[in-house]
Amino acid sequence: MSQIEVDQEVIDFILKNDQDYRVSTSCSGPVVVPITIKAPKTTDLQIKVGNHILYISRVQARYISCVTPDMLDEMRYRTCPAF
């Protein structure tokens, strides 16, 4: 598994919202959600973003090379029955 990059817009979003996030699997693909919605697992990859951590699920880490702004679409996880 290669190093996963984080787009600057995602970094800015995490810093602005002042909390930890997780890249998780939703019914429409990878999504960045607060850890209050989807708790991190011990198997997650961890990327330091300022004073926060971006957790990336082991499943998603196999398929993504960059965490991009399109993964921030909150409506995807609000309307998905899996969350």
QUIBELDA-V819870 format. One record per helix or strand of 3 or more residues. SS is the DSSP state (A for helix, B for strand). FROM is the first residue (numbers start at 1). LEN is the number of residues. Records with the same first field share a line. If there is no record, write none. Layout:
SS->FROM-LEN, FROM-LEN
//
This chain:
A->8-10, 58-4, 69-4, 74-6
B->21-6, 29-6, 45-5, 52-5
//
